[in-house]
Amino acid sequence: MGVASSLPSFEAACQRGGIRLFVLPPRSPKLNGCVERAQRTHTEEFYEVTDFSLAIPTRNQELRAWEHTYNTVRPHQALGYLTPQQFLVQWRTQRKEAHCH
């Protein structure tokens, strides 16, 4: 089953789930830069270097482990070399302090 033949099923499943789809023009990564960058990181740091399982349940566990590393261990340049978890804790702390004064 090719991509073209699975697309109507994908769109129908999204519609049943109440998920809105936005179609971007081809070759326009600047319109979705954050997603494009995240996909590149996941490709380079997980898919290209991990001998992941082809069994879906096992691969899902491996992906959850990678997501944990990505969010709690791996520093992100865009976040001042904090992990997303560290950044969120810092942001929440600063937000609370701003509301208390």
Buried (B, 14 or more C-beta within 10 A) or exposed (E): EEEEEEEEEEEEEEEEEEEEEEEEEEEEEEEEEEEEEEEEEBEEBBEEEEEBEEEEEEEEEBBEEBEEEBBEEEEBEEBEEBBBEBBEEEEEEEEEEEEEE
